[in-house]
Amino acid sequence: MTISPEEILETIEMIEQESLDVRTVTMGISLLDCSHPDVKVVGERVIAKIERLAGKLRETAKGIEMDYGIPIVNTRVSITPISQVVAGGHKDDFIYIATCLDEAAKRVGVNFIGGFSSLVQKGFTTQDIALIEAIPEALAITERVCSSVNIASTRAGINMDAVKKMGQVIKEAARLTADKDGLGCAKLVVFANAVDDNPFMAGAFHGVGEPECVVNVGVSGPGVIRAAVKEAKGKDLGEIAEIIKKVGFKITRMGELVGREISRRLNVEFGILDVSLAPTPAIGDSVAEILEAMGIERVGAPGSTAALALLNDAMKKGGAFASSYVGGLSGAFIPVSEDQGMIRAAREGVLFIEKLEAMTAVCSVGLDMVAIPGDTSAETISAIIADEAAIGVINNKTTAVRIIPVPGKKVGDMVHFGGLLGEAPIIPVSRLSSKEFIDRGGRIPAPIQGMKN
Protein backbone atom coordinates (compact mmCIF):
# COMPACT_ATOMS: atom_id res chain seq x y z
CA MET A 1 0.00 0.00 0.00
CA THR A 2 1.50 3.34 -1.11
CA ILE A 3 0.88 6.44 1.01
CA SER A 4 1.44 9.83 -0.63
CA PRO A 5 3.09 12.79 1.18
CA GLU A 6 -0.21 14.68 0.95
CA GLU A 7 -2.04 11.87 2.73
CA ILE A 8 0.61 11.87 5.45
CA LEU A 9 0.16 15.61 6.05
CA GLU A 10 -3.62 15.25 6.11
CA THR A 11 -3.35 12.42 8.60
CA ILE A 12 -1.06 14.46 10.87
CA GLU A 13 -3.60 17.29 10.88
CA MET A 14 -6.41 14.85 11.70
CA ILE A 15 -4.43 13.39 14.60
CA GLU A 16 -3.29 16.71 16.06
CA GLN A 17 -6.47 18.74 15.64
CA GLU A 18 -9.41 16.36 15.25
CA SER A 19 -8.78 13.41 17.64
CA LEU A 20 -8.13 10.80 14.96
CA ASP A 21 -6.83 7.60 16.52
CA VAL A 22 -6.66 3.85 16.32
CA ARG A 23 -9.20 3.06 19.00
CA THR A 24 -8.07 -0.53 19.47
CA VAL A 25 -5.68 -3.19 18.29
CA THR A 26 -7.28 -6.48 19.28
CA MET A 27 -5.49 -9.82 19.03
CA GLY A 28 -7.87 -12.71 18.47
CA ILE A 29 -6.66 -16.01 19.91
CA SER A 30 -8.19 -19.46 19.49
CA LEU A 31 -8.37 -21.36 22.78
CA LEU A 32 -9.96 -24.51 21.38
CA ASP A 33 -6.77 -26.47 22.04
CA CYS A 34 -6.87 -25.46 25.72
CA SER A 35 -9.84 -27.69 26.49
CA HIS A 36 -9.32 -30.39 29.14
CA PRO A 37 -11.56 -32.30 31.61
CA ASP A 38 -9.71 -30.65 34.53
CA VAL A 39 -10.65 -26.95 34.73
CA LYS A 40 -7.37 -26.17 36.52
CA VAL A 41 -5.48 -27.45 33.50
CA VAL A 42 -7.68 -25.34 31.23
CA GLY A 43 -6.82 -22.26 33.28
CA GLU A 44 -3.09 -22.97 33.09
CA ARG A 45 -3.25 -23.54 29.34
CA VAL A 46 -5.30 -20.38 28.78
CA ILE A 47 -2.87 -18.17 30.68
CA ALA A 48 0.16 -19.75 28.99
CA LYS A 49 -1.24 -19.38 25.49
CA ILE A 50 -2.36 -15.78 25.91
CA GLU A 51 1.02 -14.88 27.40
CA ARG A 52 2.86 -16.59 24.54
CA LEU A 53 0.90 -14.97 21.72
CA ALA A 54 -0.05 -11.57 23.17
CA GLY A 55 2.99 -10.95 25.35
CA LYS A 56 4.44 -8.38 22.96
CA LEU A 57 1.17 -6.85 21.73
CA ARG A 58 1.25 -3.75 23.90
CA GLU A 59 4.98 -3.18 23.37
CA THR A 60 4.54 -3.47 19.60
CA ALA A 61 1.61 -1.05 19.59
CA LYS A 62 3.69 1.47 21.55
CA GLY A 63 6.46 1.06 18.97
CA ILE A 64 4.01 1.87 16.17
CA GLU A 65 2.90 4.97 18.06
CA MET A 66 6.49 6.16 18.39
CA ASP A 67 7.45 5.38 14.78
CA TYR A 68 4.35 6.74 13.04
CA GLY A 69 2.93 9.26 15.54
CA ILE A 70 -0.49 7.61 15.37
CA PRO A 71 -2.24 7.26 18.76
CA ILE A 72 -3.32 3.72 19.66
CA VAL A 73 -5.75 4.10 22.54
CA ASN A 74 -6.29 0.47 23.57
CA THR A 75 -4.74 -2.95 23.14
CA ARG A 76 -7.07 -5.86 23.75
CA VAL A 77 -7.41 -9.62 23.38
CA SER A 78 -10.43 -11.56 22.18
CA ILE A 79 -10.75 -15.30 22.65
CA THR A 80 -12.87 -18.22 21.49
CA PRO A 81 -16.28 -18.06 23.24
CA ILE A 82 -15.24 -19.66 26.49
CA SER A 83 -18.39 -21.81 26.73
CA GLN A 84 -16.88 -23.83 23.87
CA VAL A 85 -13.59 -24.39 25.70
CA VAL A 86 -14.53 -25.38 29.25
CA ALA A 87 -15.74 -28.99 29.29
CA GLY A 88 -17.37 -28.85 32.70
CA GLY A 89 -20.92 -27.71 33.22
CA HIS A 90 -20.61 -25.96 36.55
CA LYS A 91 -20.89 -22.25 37.27
CA ASP A 92 -17.83 -22.29 39.54
CA ASP A 93 -15.67 -23.63 36.71
CA PHE A 94 -16.44 -20.58 34.62
CA ILE A 95 -15.89 -18.18 37.50
CA TYR A 96 -12.46 -19.73 37.98
CA ILE A 97 -11.68 -19.37 34.26
CA ALA A 98 -12.76 -15.70 34.42
CA THR A 99 -10.09 -15.10 37.06
CA CYS A 100 -7.54 -16.84 34.83
CA LEU A 101 -8.51 -14.61 31.90
CA ASP A 102 -8.21 -11.54 34.11
CA GLU A 103 -4.77 -12.64 35.23
CA ALA A 104 -3.67 -13.26 31.64
CA ALA A 105 -4.90 -9.80 30.60
CA LYS A 106 -2.95 -8.20 33.45
CA ARG A 107 0.23 -10.11 32.58
CA VAL A 108 0.22 -9.02 28.94
CA GLY A 109 -0.92 -5.49 29.80
CA VAL A 110 -4.07 -5.26 27.68
CA ASN A 111 -7.01 -3.07 28.65
CA PHE A 112 -9.69 -5.72 28.23
CA ILE A 113 -10.12 -9.36 27.26
CA GLY A 114 -13.34 -10.32 25.52
CA GLY A 115 -14.84 -13.72 24.94
CA PHE A 116 -16.41 -14.72 28.24
CA SER A 117 -19.18 -15.50 25.85
CA SER A 118 -21.85 -17.90 24.69
CA LEU A 119 -23.84 -18.36 21.48
CA VAL A 120 -27.37 -19.47 22.34
CA GLN A 121 -29.50 -18.14 19.49
CA LYS A 122 -31.11 -21.56 19.01
CA GLY A 123 -30.78 -23.11 22.45
CA PHE A 124 -28.55 -23.89 25.42
CA THR A 125 -25.89 -26.48 26.09
CA THR A 126 -24.99 -27.41 29.65
CA GLN A 127 -21.88 -25.23 29.31
CA ASP A 128 -23.93 -22.28 28.04
CA ILE A 129 -26.22 -22.36 31.06
CA ALA A 130 -23.29 -22.59 33.47
CA LEU A 131 -21.46 -19.70 31.81
CA ILE A 132 -24.52 -17.44 31.78
CA GLU A 133 -25.15 -18.12 35.45
CA ALA A 134 -21.51 -17.25 36.16
CA ILE A 135 -21.53 -13.90 34.35
CA PRO A 136 -22.62 -11.58 37.19
CA GLU A 137 -20.06 -12.86 39.69
CA ALA A 138 -17.33 -13.17 37.04
CA LEU A 139 -17.74 -9.53 36.05
CA ALA A 140 -17.89 -8.41 39.68
CA ILE A 141 -14.61 -10.05 40.72
CA THR A 142 -12.55 -9.25 37.61
CA GLU A 143 -11.30 -5.95 36.20
CA ARG A 144 -10.65 -6.64 32.53
CA VAL A 145 -12.95 -9.48 31.52
CA CYS A 146 -15.79 -8.66 29.12
CA SER A 147 -18.76 -10.86 28.38
CA SER A 148 -21.29 -11.26 25.58
CA VAL A 149 -24.19 -13.56 24.80
CA ASN A 150 -25.72 -13.93 21.34
CA ILE A 151 -29.43 -14.63 21.83
CA ALA A 152 -30.73 -14.26 18.29
CA SER A 153 -29.89 -14.48 14.60
CA THR A 154 -31.69 -13.99 11.32
CA ARG A 155 -31.34 -17.71 10.54
CA ALA A 156 -32.37 -19.01 13.99
CA GLY A 157 -34.83 -16.40 15.27
CA ILE A 158 -34.88 -15.14 18.87
CA ASN A 159 -34.30 -17.44 21.83
CA MET A 160 -36.78 -15.88 24.24
CA ASP A 161 -35.72 -18.15 27.09
CA ALA A 162 -32.24 -16.63 26.74
CA VAL A 163 -33.75 -13.15 26.51
CA LYS A 164 -35.55 -13.70 29.81
CA LYS A 165 -32.40 -15.06 31.41
CA MET A 166 -30.27 -12.12 30.29
CA GLY A 167 -32.63 -9.60 31.88
CA GLN A 168 -32.06 -11.42 35.18
CA VAL A 169 -28.30 -11.60 34.60
CA ILE A 170 -28.06 -7.85 33.95
CA LYS A 171 -29.99 -7.08 37.14
CA GLU A 172 -27.72 -9.37 39.15
CA ALA A 173 -24.56 -7.92 37.59
CA ALA A 174 -25.77 -4.46 38.58
CA ARG A 175 -26.51 -5.61 42.13
CA LEU A 176 -23.10 -7.22 42.59
CA THR A 177 -21.33 -4.06 41.40
CA ALA A 178 -23.68 -1.57 43.09
CA ASP A 179 -20.73 0.07 44.82
CA LYS A 180 -19.45 1.00 41.34
CA ASP A 181 -22.84 2.15 39.98
CA GLY A 182 -23.50 -1.18 38.26
CA LEU A 183 -20.22 -1.10 36.34
CA GLY A 184 -20.36 -4.84 35.72
CA CYS A 185 -23.14 -4.21 33.19
CA ALA A 186 -20.80 -1.98 31.18
CA LYS A 187 -18.73 -5.10 30.45
CA LEU A 188 -21.71 -7.15 29.20
CA VAL A 189 -23.37 -7.10 25.77
CA VAL A 190 -26.42 -9.03 24.57
CA PHE A 191 -26.28 -9.56 20.81
CA ALA A 192 -28.37 -10.48 17.82
CA ASN A 193 -26.33 -11.53 14.78
CA ALA A 194 -22.99 -11.19 16.58
CA VAL A 195 -19.96 -11.17 14.25
CA ASP A 196 -16.83 -13.29 14.67
CA ASP A 197 -14.24 -10.55 14.10
CA ASN A 198 -15.43 -7.55 16.12
CA PRO A 199 -12.42 -5.83 17.77
CA PHE A 200 -14.50 -3.54 20.02
CA MET A 201 -15.38 -4.26 23.63
CA ALA A 202 -17.39 -5.37 25.40
CA GLY A 203 -18.62 -7.60 22.59
CA ALA A 204 -15.42 -8.92 21.06
CA PHE A 205 -14.84 -12.65 20.74
CA HIS A 206 -12.74 -14.80 18.41
CA GLY A 207 -15.13 -16.79 16.22
CA VAL A 208 -14.59 -20.48 15.55
CA GLY A 209 -14.09 -19.79 11.85
CA GLU A 210 -11.18 -17.45 12.57
CA PRO A 211 -7.45 -18.33 12.29
CA GLU A 212 -5.35 -19.55 15.21
CA CYS A 213 -4.21 -16.00 15.94
CA VAL A 214 -5.10 -12.76 14.17
CA VAL A 215 -4.80 -8.99 14.60
CA ASN A 216 -7.95 -6.91 14.12
CA VAL A 217 -7.89 -3.12 14.22
CA GLY A 218 -10.67 -0.72 15.14
CA VAL A 219 -10.12 2.79 13.84
CA SER A 220 -12.23 5.79 14.83
CA GLY A 221 -12.53 9.43 13.89
CA PRO A 222 -15.81 11.18 14.71
CA GLY A 223 -13.90 14.42 15.32
CA VAL A 224 -12.50 14.29 11.78
CA ILE A 225 -15.92 13.71 10.22
CA ARG A 226 -17.48 16.43 12.38
CA ALA A 227 -14.87 18.97 11.25
CA ALA A 228 -15.38 18.07 7.57
CA VAL A 229 -19.18 18.35 7.82
CA LYS A 230 -18.99 21.69 9.67
CA GLU A 231 -16.87 23.11 6.86
CA ALA A 232 -19.42 22.00 4.24
CA LYS A 233 -21.86 24.86 4.73
CA GLY A 234 -24.36 25.19 1.91
CA LYS A 235 -23.76 21.66 0.61
CA ASP A 236 -26.73 19.38 0.02
CA LEU A 237 -26.97 15.97 1.70
CA GLY A 238 -25.69 14.09 -1.34
CA GLU A 239 -22.56 16.21 -1.23
CA ILE A 240 -22.30 15.68 2.53
CA ALA A 241 -22.38 11.91 1.95
CA GLU A 242 -19.58 12.24 -0.58
CA ILE A 243 -17.47 14.28 1.84
CA ILE A 244 -17.95 11.68 4.61
CA LYS A 245 -17.11 8.88 2.19
CA LYS A 246 -13.83 10.53 1.20
CA VAL A 247 -12.81 11.16 4.81
CA GLY A 248 -13.78 7.60 5.69
CA PHE A 249 -11.48 6.42 2.92
CA LYS A 250 -8.54 8.33 4.44
CA ILE A 251 -9.26 7.05 7.94
CA THR A 252 -9.38 3.49 6.65
CA ARG A 253 -6.06 3.82 4.83
CA MET A 254 -4.39 4.96 8.03
CA GLY A 255 -5.91 2.08 10.00
CA GLU A 256 -4.83 -0.56 7.52
CA LEU A 257 -1.29 0.79 7.56
CA VAL A 258 -1.20 0.36 11.36
CA GLY A 259 -2.85 -3.05 11.28
CA ARG A 260 -0.54 -4.50 8.67
CA GLU A 261 2.57 -3.14 10.35
CA ILE A 262 1.60 -4.58 13.74
CA SER A 263 0.77 -7.85 12.02
CA ARG A 264 4.18 -7.91 10.35
CA ARG A 265 6.09 -7.10 13.53
CA LEU A 266 4.27 -9.76 15.52
CA ASN A 267 4.34 -12.29 12.67
CA VAL A 268 0.60 -12.76 13.09
CA GLU A 269 -2.04 -12.81 10.36
CA PHE A 270 -3.82 -9.49 9.67
CA GLY A 271 -7.56 -9.94 10.04
CA ILE A 272 -9.93 -7.03 9.53
CA LEU A 273 -10.20 -3.29 9.88
CA ASP A 274 -13.33 -2.11 11.67
CA VAL A 275 -14.07 1.41 10.44
CA SER A 276 -16.39 2.54 13.21
CA LEU A 277 -17.00 6.04 14.46
CA ALA A 278 -16.63 5.28 18.17
CA PRO A 279 -17.00 8.47 20.23
CA THR A 280 -15.23 9.32 23.47
CA PRO A 281 -16.08 11.75 26.28
CA ALA A 282 -13.55 14.19 24.78
CA ILE A 283 -15.03 17.45 23.52
CA GLY A 284 -15.67 17.28 19.76
CA ASP A 285 -15.14 13.52 19.49
CA SER A 286 -18.86 12.97 19.11
CA VAL A 287 -21.15 11.16 16.66
CA ALA A 288 -24.10 13.22 17.92
CA GLU A 289 -22.30 16.42 16.97
CA ILE A 290 -21.81 15.13 13.42
CA LEU A 291 -25.59 14.84 13.09
CA GLU A 292 -25.98 18.30 14.59
CA ALA A 293 -23.42 19.67 12.11
CA MET A 294 -25.68 18.34 9.34
CA GLY A 295 -28.49 20.54 10.62
CA ILE A 296 -30.21 18.57 13.40
CA GLU A 297 -30.73 21.06 16.25
CA ARG A 298 -30.07 18.37 18.85
CA VAL A 299 -29.66 14.63 18.43
CA GLY A 300 -33.02 13.05 19.13
CA ALA A 301 -34.91 15.59 17.04
CA PRO A 302 -36.87 14.43 13.99
CA GLY A 303 -34.40 13.67 11.23
CA SER A 304 -31.80 12.15 13.57
CA THR A 305 -32.36 8.63 12.25
CA ALA A 306 -32.09 9.74 8.62
CA ALA A 307 -28.91 11.69 9.32
CA LEU A 308 -27.39 8.69 11.13
CA ALA A 309 -28.31 6.41 8.22
CA LEU A 310 -26.49 8.73 5.82
CA LEU A 311 -23.43 8.80 8.09
CA ASN A 312 -23.31 5.04 8.60
CA ASP A 313 -23.67 4.21 4.91
CA ALA A 314 -21.11 6.77 3.75
CA MET A 315 -18.54 5.47 6.26
CA LYS A 316 -19.06 1.90 5.05
CA LYS A 317 -18.69 2.96 1.41
CA GLY A 318 -15.50 4.90 2.09
CA GLY A 319 -14.04 2.03 4.07
CA ALA A 320 -14.95 -0.63 1.52
CA PHE A 321 -13.28 1.36 -1.26
CA ALA A 322 -10.11 1.90 0.81
CA SER A 323 -9.58 -1.68 1.96
CA SER A 324 -10.58 -5.20 0.98
CA TYR A 325 -10.40 -6.23 4.63
CA VAL A 326 -13.10 -4.05 6.21
CA GLY A 327 -15.08 -6.14 8.69
CA GLY A 328 -16.28 -6.23 12.26
CA LEU A 329 -19.18 -3.83 12.75
CA SER A 330 -18.02 -0.75 10.77
CA GLY A 331 -20.20 2.35 10.70
CA ALA A 332 -21.17 4.50 13.69
CA PHE A 333 -21.69 3.74 17.38
CA ILE A 334 -24.09 5.69 19.57
CA PRO A 335 -23.05 4.91 23.18
CA VAL A 336 -24.85 7.44 25.34
CA SER A 337 -22.32 7.70 28.17
CA GLU A 338 -19.32 7.99 25.84
CA ASP A 339 -20.56 10.81 23.61
CA GLN A 340 -20.81 14.40 24.87
CA GLY A 341 -23.52 15.23 22.35
CA MET A 342 -25.62 12.24 23.42
CA ILE A 343 -25.10 13.08 27.08
CA ARG A 344 -26.19 16.68 26.50
CA ALA A 345 -29.33 15.64 24.62
CA ALA A 346 -30.29 13.09 27.26
CA ARG A 347 -29.77 15.62 30.08
CA GLU A 348 -31.92 18.15 28.24
CA GLY A 349 -34.70 15.58 27.96
CA VAL A 350 -34.81 15.46 24.15
CA LEU A 351 -33.25 12.01 23.63
CA PHE A 352 -35.28 9.06 24.87
CA ILE A 353 -34.78 5.32 24.74
CA GLU A 354 -37.49 4.99 22.08
CA LYS A 355 -35.62 7.35 19.74
CA LEU A 356 -32.36 5.57 20.48
CA GLU A 357 -34.03 2.30 19.54
CA ALA A 358 -35.17 3.78 16.21
CA MET A 359 -31.65 4.99 15.51
CA THR A 360 -30.21 1.54 16.18
CA ALA A 361 -32.01 0.30 13.05
CA VAL A 362 -29.47 2.21 10.95
CA CYS A 363 -26.29 2.39 13.07
CA SER A 364 -23.55 -0.17 13.67
CA VAL A 365 -24.88 -1.88 16.75
CA GLY A 366 -27.62 -0.95 19.19
CA LEU A 367 -28.55 0.45 22.58
CA ASP A 368 -25.11 1.10 24.01
CA MET A 369 -24.10 2.32 27.48
CA VAL A 370 -27.63 3.42 28.36
CA ALA A 371 -28.16 4.08 32.08
CA ILE A 372 -31.68 3.45 33.39
CA PRO A 373 -33.32 3.54 36.84
CA GLY A 374 -32.07 0.88 39.21
CA ASP A 375 -35.59 -0.30 40.02
CA THR A 376 -36.31 -1.27 36.38
CA SER A 377 -37.56 -4.86 36.41
CA ALA A 378 -35.68 -7.75 34.84
CA GLU A 379 -38.69 -8.39 32.58
CA THR A 380 -38.60 -4.81 31.24
CA ILE A 381 -34.88 -5.16 30.49
CA SER A 382 -35.60 -8.47 28.74
CA ALA A 383 -38.33 -6.81 26.68
CA ILE A 384 -35.91 -4.06 25.62
CA ILE A 385 -33.45 -6.78 24.57
CA ALA A 386 -36.23 -8.55 22.62
CA ASP A 387 -37.15 -5.35 20.77
CA GLU A 388 -33.54 -4.70 19.83
CA ALA A 389 -33.04 -8.31 18.73
CA ALA A 390 -36.14 -8.07 16.54
CA ILE A 391 -34.64 -5.07 14.72
CA GLY A 392 -31.48 -7.05 14.06
CA VAL A 393 -33.17 -10.30 13.06
CA ILE A 394 -35.68 -8.75 10.67
CA ASN A 395 -33.12 -6.43 9.07
CA ASN A 396 -30.31 -9.01 9.01
CA LYS A 397 -27.91 -6.75 10.90
CA THR A 398 -26.03 -6.84 14.16
CA THR A 399 -27.84 -5.25 17.07
CA ALA A 400 -26.95 -5.27 20.74
CA VAL A 401 -27.94 -4.06 24.17
CA ARG A 402 -25.47 -2.78 26.78
CA ILE A 403 -27.78 -1.33 29.38
CA ILE A 404 -27.09 -0.42 33.01
CA PRO A 405 -29.84 -0.40 35.65
CA VAL A 406 -27.91 1.72 38.15
CA PRO A 407 -28.71 0.66 41.72
CA GLY A 408 -30.23 3.45 43.79
CA LYS A 409 -30.46 5.91 40.90
CA LYS A 410 -33.60 7.47 39.46
CA VAL A 411 -34.46 9.45 36.33
CA GLY A 412 -32.44 12.65 36.10
CA ASP A 413 -29.56 11.46 38.30
CA MET A 414 -26.07 11.32 36.82
CA VAL A 415 -23.74 8.35 36.99
CA HIS A 416 -19.99 8.63 36.45
CA PHE A 417 -18.13 5.59 35.14
CA GLY A 418 -14.81 7.30 34.34
CA GLY A 419 -12.31 6.88 31.52
CA LEU A 420 -13.64 6.00 28.08
CA LEU A 421 -16.92 4.88 29.66
CA GLY A 422 -17.72 8.49 30.55
CA GLU A 423 -20.87 9.55 32.38
CA ALA A 424 -24.58 9.31 31.72
CA PRO A 425 -27.88 10.71 32.90
CA ILE A 426 -30.44 8.14 34.01
CA ILE A 427 -33.10 8.11 31.30
CA PRO A 428 -36.68 6.90 31.72
CA VAL A 429 -38.07 3.60 30.48
CA SER A 430 -41.70 2.63 30.17
CA ARG A 431 -43.38 1.65 33.44
CA LEU A 432 -45.82 -0.62 31.58
CA SER A 433 -45.36 -4.33 32.16
CA SER A 434 -44.12 -6.87 29.61
CA LYS A 435 -43.85 -9.68 32.17
CA GLU A 436 -46.51 -11.96 30.68
CA PHE A 437 -44.93 -11.68 27.23
CA ILE A 438 -41.44 -12.46 28.54
CA ASP A 439 -42.66 -15.32 30.74
CA ARG A 440 -44.06 -17.14 27.70
CA GLY A 441 -40.51 -18.05 26.66
CA GLY A 442 -39.92 -20.29 23.66
CA ARG A 443 -38.46 -19.05 20.41
CA ILE A 444 -39.64 -16.34 18.04
CA PRO A 445 -39.19 -18.05 14.66
CA ALA A 446 -36.71 -16.82 12.09
CA PRO A 447 -38.19 -14.41 9.55
CA ILE A 448 -39.00 -15.66 6.07
CA GLN A 449 -36.17 -14.97 3.65
CA GLY A 450 -38.23 -15.11 0.46
CA MET A 451 -41.45 -13.47 -0.78
CA LYS A 452 -40.23 -9.99 0.20
CA ASN A 453 -42.05 -7.05 -1.38
N, C-alpha and C positions, 0 to 999 in steps of 0.2 A: 504494500500500500504506500503510495507516494503522497507526501504532505507538502504543499507549496509554502513558500515563505509568507504569503498573504494569509493563508489559513492559520499559520503559527501565530502571527500578530493578532488576528481576530480572536483566537483562543486565549491568548494572554489577556486581552482586554476583557473577555467574558469571565475569566477566573478572577481578575483583580477587581472588577467593578460590578459584576452581576452574579456573583456567588455560584458560578459553574463549578461542579465538582464531580468526581466519581463517588457516588454515595456508598457503594459497597463492592468489594471484591469477595466473592463467596466461593469457597472450595467445596465442591460436592464429593463426598466419599461414600463408596459402597461398603456397607458393613455386613453384607450377606454371609461372608466367610467367617464372621465372628460368632455365629450361632453355636451353641453348645448346650447340652442338658443341664449343666451346672451354671447358674446365673453368675456366680463369682468368676468363673472362667470367662464368661461373656464380657463382664465388666473389665477384666484385665486385657482381653483382646481389643476391646473398643478403645480403651485409653492408649494402648500401644500403637494401634493403627492410626489413630488421629494424630498422635505425636509424631509418628514417622512421616506421614504425608503432609501434615499442615504445620510442622514445626518451624518452617522458614517462611510461612505465608506473610506474617506481619512484617518481618524484616525485609522481605522482598518488596512489599508494597511501599514501605518507607523509602527504599532505594529508588523506586520509580518516582516517588514524590520529589526526592532530591534531584534526580537526573532530569526530569521533565517539568518540574514546577507545577504539576497538576495535583490538587488536593485529593487524597483518598480518605474519606471520612471514617469508614468502617471496614474491618476485615472480619469475615464470618465463615462458619462451616455449616454445611447442610449434610445430613446423613440419610441413609435408607430409612423409610418409616419404621420406627423401632419395634412396632408390633409385629413386623415380619422377621425380626432378628431374635427376639427373646422367645425361647421355646416354651417356657413355663406359662401357666395361666393364672398367676396370682398377682394381685395388686402390689404386694410388697416387693416382688421381683422388679417391677417397673420403677418403683420409687428408688430402689437401689441403683438401677441403671441410670436414672436421672442424675443421681449424685456423681456417678462415674462420668457422665457426659459433661457435667458442670466442671469437674476436676480437669478433664481433658481440655475444655475450653480455656480454663485458667492457665494451664501449662503452656499452651501454644499462643496465648495472649490475644485471642479473638474476642470481639464484643459480645457475640451471641452464637449459639449453636442451635440450629433448627432441625426438626425431624423427630421430636417426641410426638409421633404422629400415627394416625390410623386412617385407613380408607374403608369406609363402611357404607358406601352409597347403596349397596344392595343387601347388606346384612352384616351380622357380627360373627367373628370367630371368638373362641375362648380368649385368645390373646387380645383381641380388640376390646372386649368388655373389661378385661383387667387393666389395660392401659388407660381407657377412658376413666375408670374409677380412680386411677392413680393421679390423674392430671392435677386436681386442685392441690394436693399435698406436694407433688413434685415441683410445681411452680412456686409454692410457698417456701420451700426449703432450699431452692437453688437461685442463683443470681443470673445465669446466662442461658439457661435452657428455655427454648421456645417450643410451643406445641400447636398442632393443627389437626383437625379432623374433617375429612371430606364426607359430607352426609348426603350428597346428591350429585347426579350427572345427567346429561341430556339422554344418554343411552339407558340409564338404569332408573331414572325417576328420583323421587325424594324419599329417603328412609325416615319416615316420621317418628319411628321409635328412637332413632338416633337424634332427631331434632328435639324430642322431649328430653332425652338424657342430657343433651348439651346445655339446655336451659338450666338444668339442675347443677351441672358442673360449673357453669359460669357463676351462679350464685354462691356455690361453695368456695370457688377460687377467690371471690371477692371477700367472703367471710374470713378465710384463712389469712388474707393479707390486708385486713381492715386497718391495721396500724400504718399501712402505706397507701391508704385510699384505694384499696382494691387493685393494686398494681399487678397482681398475678394475672388478671384478665387482660392486661396490655400485652401479655406474652402468649395469648391464645387466640387462634383464628378458627372459625367454622366456615368451611368452604362448600361451594358447589362448583363442579368442573375444575378442581385444582389441577395445576400444571406441574410437570415433573422437574422443570428447570428454573423455577422462580428463585432469584437470588435475594429477594427482600424478606425481611423478618416482619412479623413473626411466623409467616406461612411457608418459609422455605423448607423443602425436603428434597432428597436425592432420589428421583424416581427409579424404579427397577429396570427401566429401559435405558438408563444412562450408563456411561462408561464407568470403569473402576474408579477413576478420579478425574475431575474436570474443574476448570476455572470458569465461573460465570460472573459477569460484571453488570452492575446496575448503575447507570449513569443518569444524572438528574440536572435540571437547569431551568426551573420555573422563573428565576430572576432574569435569565437571558431572554426567555420568551416574553416576559412582561415588558422588558425594556424595548424590545423590537415592536411589540404591539402599540406601546405608548407613543412611539415615534411615527406610527402609521396613521396620523390624523387625516381624515378625509377619505381614507381608503374604504372601499366596500368590503363585504365579508368574504367574497371570493378572493380578493387581493390579500386580505388578512390571512386566509388559509394558506395561500402561497408563501407568504412571509414566514409563517410558523413552520411550514414544510421545509423551507430552506435552512432555517435555524436548526430544526431537528436533524437535518442532514449533517450539519457541522458538529453538533453535539455527539452524534453517533460515531462520526469519524474519529473524534478524540477518544471516545470510549473504547472503540475497537483497537486503537493503537495501544492503549493501556492494557487491555485484556490480553492481546497477543504477546506483548512484551513480558508481562508477568507469567504467562503460560510458557514462554520460551525459557525464562530464567529458572522456573521451577521444574522444567521438563515434564509438564502436565498438559494434557489435551485442553485446547480452548473450546469452551462450550458455546454459550450464547451471550448476547449483549441485550440487556433489558433497558429499553429507552423509555423510562418512566419519569414523568415530572412529579418527583416526590418532594413536597415542601418541607421546610423546617421552621422552627419558631423565629428564625432570623427575619428582621424587617426586610420586606421586598422579595423574599424567597417564598412566594405564595402563589398557588394555583388560583385561589379566589380572586386575587388582584389581577390576574390575567383576564379573567372574565369581566371584571370591572373596567379594565382598560379597553375592552371591546365596546363598552357602553352600557353594561348592566350597573345600575346605581349601587346595588349591594348584592352580593351573592345570596341567592334565595329568592330574588325577585323573579317575576315572569321573564322568561327568556334565558334563565340560567342553564337549563338543561340543554337547550339548543346551542348555546355558546360552548358548553363543555363538550358536546358532541363534535362540534367543529374542531376544537382544540385536540381532542383525543385522536380523531381521524387524521388530521394533518401531521401530528407527531408520528403516527404509525407509518404514514406514507413517506415522510422524510427519512425515517429510520430504515425502512425496507429498501429504499433506493441507495442508501449509504452502505449497507452491509447485508450480506447474504445470511448472516447468523443472528439476526434479531429474533428474540424469543422471550421467554418468561411471560410477563404480563403486558408490558409496553403500552404506554398511553399517558394517563394522568391519574394520580391518586388524590383523594379528597379526605384525608384524615383531619377530623375537626380540631383535635388538640395540638396538631403539629403545624397549623397554618394560621398565621395572624389574621388573614382576611376572613377565614371561617370562624375563628374565635370571636372576632369583632361582630360579625353578623349574628352569631348565636347569642352573644351578650345583649345585642340590641333587640332581640326577639323577632328577627325577620327570617331566620333560618331554622326550620323545624325538621324533625326526623322524617316526616312524610315527604318533604321536598328533597331531603338527602336521598331517600329511597328512590325517588324518581330519577335523580341524577346518576344513581348507580347503574341505571339501565344503559348508560352511554359512556361510563368511565372505565378505568382499568379493573377495578375490583368491586368494592361495595361499601357498606357502612363501616367506617374505620375510625377507631379511637373516639367513639361517641360515649360521653359520660351521661348516665341517666340516674334518676333517684334510686337510692339504696333499697327502698322498700318495693321496688318493681318486682312482681312475682316471676318465678321461674317459667310459668306458662306463658306470660306475656313476652319474655325474652325468647322463648322457643317459637312463638308465633312470628316475632320479628325475623328470626332466622328462617322460618318457613317462607315468609314473603320474599326475602332476599334470594333464597334458593330457587323459588319459582321464577324470578326474573332471569336468573342464570340458566336454568334448565330450558325454559321456553325459547330464550334467545341464543342458546348454545354459546354462552360466554362464561368466563369465570366471575363469580360473585362471592362475597365473603362478608362475615360479620365479626368485628372486633369491638365488642361493646362492654362497658364497665359500669355495673350497678354499684355506685360508690357508697359504702356503708355509712349511714348517718347523715348523708347529704340529701338536700331537697332542691327542687327547681330554683334556679337563680344563684345557688352557691357556686363557688369556684373550687376547682381541684387542681393541684400543682404536682405534676409527675416529675418534672425536671429533665434536663438534657434534651435530646431530640424528641422525647415524648411530649414535652411542652406542658400546657395547661388547658383546661377546658371548663366552660360553664356547664352546669347540670341542665340538660334540656328536657322538656316534658315528653312523656309518652302517654298513649291513650290509657285511660283508667277502665275502659270496657274490658270485659273478660273474654278470653279465648280458650279457657280451660277445657270445656267440653270438646272443642275441636282438637286440641292437642292430645287429650286423653284417649281419643279414638285410636291413635297409633296406626300401624300398618305402613303401607307404602303408596304414595301418590304415583301412579304409573307414568312411565316415560311418555313424552309427547309424541304424537304421530309425526313422522319425518317426511311423509308424502302428502299429496292432496292439498298443498298450501296454495292459497289464493293471493 
